Amino acid sequence: MKSDRIMPNKMPKILTALLLASLVFTVGCGSKGKKKLAYVERPAEKIYLEGYDRMSRRDWPKAVLLFDEVERQHPYSVWARRSMLMAAYANYQANKYEDAINAAQRFVALHPGSRSAPYAYYLIGICHFEQISDVGRDQTETKKALEALRQVVRRFPNSEYARDARLKIDLTNDQLAGKDMAVGRWYLKRGYNLAAIARFQHVIDTYETTSHTPEALHRLVEAYVRLGIMDEAVQVAAVLGYNYPGTDWYKDTYRLLTKYGVTSVAEAEGDEHKTKNKGSFFSRTWRRLF
C-alpha cells in the first residue's frame, strides 16, 4: 500500500518549485483581491518596457501586473503615469472592463491636464459601450456609456476621440430609444394605452433623431385611436406625414385613420407644409400630445 506522505527525498524539489513560483507571483492577493508581483526592486523603465513587451505579445494579464508594479515601486515617476493608462488599456483588451474603468478614472483624477486625458475619458466610454446588452435587458451600461461619451465630446470637442464618440452617442441613443419602444409596444399590446403613450412620447422628445421616431409617431396615432382621441391622432399623423412621407409607418397610419373614417389627414399635413418654422410645430404638437 502506497503511503500518502511526501517522501523526504522529494521535499527539496517541491520546495524549490514553490520558491521559484513565488519569485514571479505573490501567493496571496492584495486588499482588493488583485494579484501582485513579488517585490524585486528594478528601474521603472525596465519594468515598463517588460510590460510593453508583454502587451505586444497580447499577454494582457502579465502586462497589467507589470504596469501595476511600476506604480508600486516608482509611484511619482513619469513611468508610473504612463503605466496607469497602459494598465487600463491592457485590462480593456482582457475584457476586464471594471478594472479598466477604475484605472482610467484614477488617471484623470490624478492627471486631469495630461495630453492623454482625452484618451482616458474615451476609454471609460468604450468600456461601458462594449457592455451594452440587447433591448430586452437592463440598459444601465448604455446610460453610463452615453454619459461617458458625452463627457469626451464636451471636454475635448476637437479631438479625434470626440469624432468617434459622437458616432457612438448616436448608437447609444438608438439603443435607449429601442428599449422605450419595446416597453411601449408591450403596454400597447396589453391595452395600457396611457402608459404606452408616455413611452412613445419620451422617444419623440428625447431621441428625435433616431431611427425609432417614425414608428413612435405611428404608435402614438394607434394609441390615440384606441382612446378615441381622433384630433390628436390626426395631428400626430400630420407630423409623421410631413417628416417621413415615404415610410411604411406613414402608410400604416394613413390606412389606420381612413379605416376609422378620418379623411382630414392630408388636409392637416398640407397645412403643416405651409408652416415656415417646422421646429416650433414639432415642439407645439408634442407638448400637446400628453
C-alpha positions as CSV (number, residue, x, y, z in Angstrom):
1,M,0.0,0.0,0.0
2,K,1.4,3.4,-1.0
3,S,1.9,6.0,1.6
4,D,0.1,9.3,1.2
5,R,3.0,11.1,2.9
6,I,5.6,13.0,0.8
7,M,8.9,11.2,0.9
8,P,11.8,13.1,2.5
9,N,14.0,12.9,-0.6
10,K,11.3,14.6,-2.7
11,M,10.9,17.6,-0.4
12,P,13.8,19.7,-1.8
13,K,12.4,19.5,-5.3
14,I,8.9,20.6,-4.2
15,L,10.2,23.4,-2.0
16,T,12.4,24.6,-4.9
17,A,9.4,24.7,-7.2
18,L,7.4,26.7,-4.7
19,L,10.2,29.2,-4.2
20,L,10.7,29.7,-7.9
21,A,7.0,30.3,-8.3
22,S,7.0,32.9,-5.5
23,L,9.6,34.9,-7.4
24,V,7.1,35.5,-10.1
25,F,3.8,35.9,-8.3
26,T,2.9,36.6,-4.7
27,V,1.0,33.7,-3.1
28,G,-1.8,35.9,-1.7
29,C,-3.8,38.8,-3.1
30,G,-3.9,42.5,-2.3
31,S,-6.6,44.1,-0.2
32,K,-8.9,44.3,-3.3
33,G,-8.1,40.7,-4.4
34,K,-5.7,41.7,-7.2
35,K,-2.6,39.7,-7.9
36,K,0.8,41.4,-7.5
37,L,4.3,40.6,-8.5
38,A,6.7,39.7,-5.8
39,Y,8.7,42.8,-4.9
40,V,12.0,42.8,-6.6
41,E,13.4,46.3,-6.9
42,R,14.1,47.3,-10.5
43,P,14.3,50.5,-12.5
44,A,10.9,51.9,-13.6
45,E,11.8,52.0,-17.2
46,K,12.9,48.3,-17.3
47,I,9.6,47.2,-15.7
48,Y,7.6,49.4,-18.0
49,L,9.3,48.0,-21.1
50,E,8.8,44.5,-20.0
51,G,5.1,45.3,-19.6
52,Y,5.0,46.8,-23.0
53,D,6.7,43.7,-24.4
54,R,4.1,41.5,-22.8
55,M,1.4,43.7,-24.2
56,S,2.8,43.4,-27.7
57,R,2.5,39.6,-27.3
58,R,-1.1,40.1,-26.1
59,D,-0.3,38.7,-22.7
60,W,-2.7,41.2,-21.1
61,P,-2.8,39.8,-17.5
62,K,1.0,39.8,-17.2
63,A,1.2,43.2,-18.8
64,V,-1.2,44.6,-16.2
65,L,0.8,43.1,-13.4
66,L,4.0,44.7,-14.7
67,F,2.4,48.1,-15.2
68,D,0.9,48.0,-11.7
69,E,4.4,47.1,-10.4
70,V,5.8,50.3,-12.0
71,E,3.3,52.3,-10.0
72,R,4.0,50.4,-6.8
73,Q,7.8,50.8,-7.0
74,H,8.0,54.2,-8.6
75,P,4.7,56.0,-7.8
76,Y,5.9,59.5,-8.6
77,S,7.8,58.8,-11.8
78,V,6.8,59.7,-15.3
79,W,6.7,55.9,-16.0
80,A,4.1,55.5,-13.3
81,R,1.8,57.9,-15.1
82,R,2.2,56.1,-18.4
83,S,1.8,52.7,-16.7
84,M,-1.5,53.7,-15.2
85,L,-3.1,54.3,-18.6
86,M,-1.3,51.3,-20.1
87,A,-2.8,49.1,-17.4
88,A,-6.2,50.5,-18.2
89,Y,-5.8,49.6,-21.8
90,A,-4.5,46.1,-21.1
91,N,-7.4,45.5,-18.8
92,Y,-9.8,46.6,-21.5
93,Q,-8.1,44.3,-24.0
94,A,-8.6,41.5,-21.5
95,N,-12.3,42.4,-21.2
96,K,-11.8,43.3,-17.6
97,Y,-13.9,46.4,-18.0
98,E,-14.4,47.3,-14.4
99,D,-10.6,47.3,-13.7
100,A,-10.0,49.3,-16.9
101,I,-12.6,51.9,-15.9
102,N,-11.1,52.2,-12.4
103,A,-7.6,52.7,-13.8
104,A,-8.7,55.3,-16.3
105,Q,-10.8,57.2,-13.8
106,R,-7.8,57.2,-11.4
107,F,-5.7,58.6,-14.2
108,V,-8.0,61.5,-15.0
109,A,-8.3,62.2,-11.2
110,L,-4.6,62.4,-10.7
111,H,-3.6,63.9,-14.1
112,P,-6.5,65.9,-15.5
113,G,-4.3,68.1,-17.5
114,S,-2.4,65.4,-19.2
115,R,-2.3,65.1,-23.0
116,S,-3.5,61.6,-22.5
117,A,-6.6,62.6,-20.6
118,P,-8.9,62.6,-23.7
119,Y,-8.0,59.0,-24.3
120,A,-8.6,58.1,-20.7
121,Y,-12.1,59.6,-20.9
122,Y,-12.7,57.9,-24.2
123,L,-11.6,54.5,-22.8
124,I,-14.1,54.8,-20.0
125,G,-16.8,55.4,-22.5
126,I,-15.7,52.5,-24.7
127,C,-15.7,50.1,-21.8
128,H,-19.3,50.9,-21.0
129,F,-20.2,50.9,-24.6
130,E,-18.9,47.4,-25.2
131,Q,-21.1,46.1,-22.3
132,I,-24.3,47.3,-23.8
133,S,-26.8,44.4,-23.9
134,D,-29.9,43.9,-26.1
135,V,-33.0,46.0,-25.6
136,G,-34.7,43.2,-23.7
137,R,-32.3,43.6,-20.8
138,D,-31.3,46.4,-18.3
139,Q,-29.8,49.4,-20.1
140,T,-27.7,50.8,-17.2
141,E,-24.5,50.3,-19.1
142,T,-26.0,52.1,-22.1
143,K,-26.8,55.1,-20.0
144,K,-23.3,55.1,-18.5
145,A,-21.8,54.8,-21.9
146,L,-23.9,57.8,-23.1
147,E,-22.8,59.9,-20.2
148,A,-19.1,59.0,-20.6
149,L,-19.1,59.6,-24.3
150,R,-20.8,62.9,-23.9
151,Q,-18.0,63.9,-21.5
152,V,-15.5,63.2,-24.2
153,V,-17.3,65.4,-26.7
154,R,-17.9,68.1,-24.1
155,R,-14.4,68.2,-22.7
156,F,-12.4,67.6,-25.9
157,P,-14.7,68.6,-28.8
158,N,-11.9,68.8,-31.4
159,S,-10.1,65.6,-30.5
160,E,-10.0,62.5,-32.7
161,Y,-11.8,60.7,-29.8
162,A,-14.7,63.1,-29.9
163,R,-15.4,62.2,-33.5
164,D,-15.8,58.6,-32.8
165,A,-17.6,59.4,-29.5
166,R,-20.3,61.3,-31.5
167,L,-20.9,58.2,-33.7
168,K,-21.3,56.0,-30.6
169,I,-23.6,58.5,-28.9
170,D,-26.0,58.1,-31.9
171,L,-25.8,54.3,-31.4
172,T,-26.5,54.5,-27.7
173,N,-29.4,56.9,-28.2
174,D,-30.8,54.5,-30.7
175,Q,-30.4,51.7,-28.2
176,L,-32.2,53.6,-25.4
177,A,-35.0,54.6,-27.8
178,G,-35.3,50.9,-28.8
179,K,-35.7,50.0,-25.1
180,D,-38.5,52.5,-24.7
181,M,-40.2,51.3,-27.9
182,A,-40.1,47.7,-26.7
183,V,-41.7,48.7,-23.4
184,G,-44.3,50.9,-25.2
185,R,-45.3,48.1,-27.6
186,W,-45.7,45.8,-24.6
187,Y,-48.0,48.3,-22.9
188,L,-49.9,48.9,-26.2
189,K,-50.4,45.2,-26.8
190,R,-52.0,44.8,-23.3
191,G,-54.2,47.8,-23.6
192,Y,-52.3,50.1,-21.3
193,N,-52.7,53.0,-23.7
194,L,-51.7,55.9,-21.5
195,A,-48.6,54.1,-20.3
196,A,-47.7,53.3,-24.0
197,I,-48.3,57.0,-25.0
198,A,-45.8,58.1,-22.3
199,R,-43.2,55.8,-23.6
200,F,-43.6,56.7,-27.3
201,Q,-43.7,60.4,-26.3
202,H,-40.4,60.0,-24.5
203,V,-38.9,58.5,-27.6
204,I,-40.0,61.5,-29.7
205,D,-39.0,64.1,-27.1
206,T,-35.6,62.6,-26.2
207,Y,-34.5,60.6,-29.2
208,E,-35.9,62.6,-32.0
209,T,-33.1,61.9,-34.4
210,T,-33.0,58.1,-34.0
211,S,-34.4,55.5,-36.4
212,H,-37.3,54.8,-34.0
213,T,-39.1,58.1,-34.4
214,P,-41.3,57.2,-37.4
215,E,-42.6,54.1,-35.5
216,A,-43.1,56.1,-32.3
217,L,-45.3,58.6,-34.1
218,H,-47.3,55.8,-35.7
219,R,-47.7,54.0,-32.3
220,L,-48.9,57.3,-30.8
221,V,-51.6,57.5,-33.5
222,E,-52.6,53.9,-32.8
223,A,-52.9,54.6,-29.1
224,Y,-54.9,57.8,-29.6
225,V,-57.3,56.0,-31.9
226,R,-57.8,53.3,-29.3
227,L,-58.7,56.0,-26.8
228,G,-61.0,57.7,-29.3
229,I,-58.9,61.0,-29.3
230,M,-59.1,61.4,-33.0
231,D,-58.0,65.1,-33.2
232,E,-54.7,64.2,-31.5
233,A,-54.3,61.2,-33.8
234,V,-54.7,63.4,-36.9
235,Q,-52.2,65.9,-35.6
236,V,-49.5,63.2,-34.9
237,A,-50.3,61.7,-38.3
238,A,-49.6,65.1,-39.9
239,V,-46.2,65.3,-38.2
240,L,-45.4,61.8,-39.4
241,G,-46.5,62.5,-43.0
242,Y,-44.6,65.8,-43.1
243,N,-41.3,64.3,-41.9
244,Y,-41.5,60.7,-43.1
245,P,-43.9,60.7,-46.0
246,G,-42.4,57.7,-47.9
247,T,-42.2,55.3,-44.9
248,D,-44.2,52.2,-44.3
249,W,-45.1,53.7,-40.9
250,Y,-46.9,56.6,-42.6
251,K,-48.7,54.3,-45.0
252,D,-49.9,52.2,-42.0
253,T,-51.0,55.4,-40.2
254,Y,-52.9,56.6,-43.2
255,R,-54.7,53.2,-43.6
256,L,-55.5,53.1,-39.9
257,L,-57.1,56.6,-39.9
258,T,-59.1,56.0,-43.1
259,K,-60.3,52.8,-41.7
260,Y,-61.9,54.8,-38.9
261,G,-63.4,57.3,-41.4
262,V,-60.8,60.0,-40.8
263,T,-60.2,61.9,-44.1
264,S,-58.6,65.1,-42.8
265,V,-55.0,63.7,-42.6
266,A,-54.0,65.0,-45.9
267,E,-55.5,68.4,-45.1
268,A,-53.7,68.6,-41.8
269,E,-50.5,67.6,-43.5
270,G,-51.0,70.2,-46.2
271,D,-51.4,72.9,-43.6
272,E,-48.2,71.9,-42.0
273,H,-46.3,72.1,-45.3
274,K,-47.1,75.8,-45.2
275,T,-45.6,76.2,-41.8
276,K,-42.3,78.1,-42.0
277,N,-41.0,77.0,-38.7
278,K,-41.1,73.3,-38.6
279,G,-39.3,73.1,-35.2
280,S,-41.9,75.2,-33.5
281,F,-44.6,73.0,-34.9
282,F,-42.9,69.9,-33.5
283,S,-42.5,71.5,-30.1
284,R,-46.0,72.8,-30.0
285,T,-47.6,69.5,-31.2
286,W,-45.5,67.2,-29.0
287,R,-46.2,69.2,-25.9
288,R,-49.9,68.8,-26.6
289,L,-49.8,65.1,-27.1
290,F,-49.7,64.0,-23.5
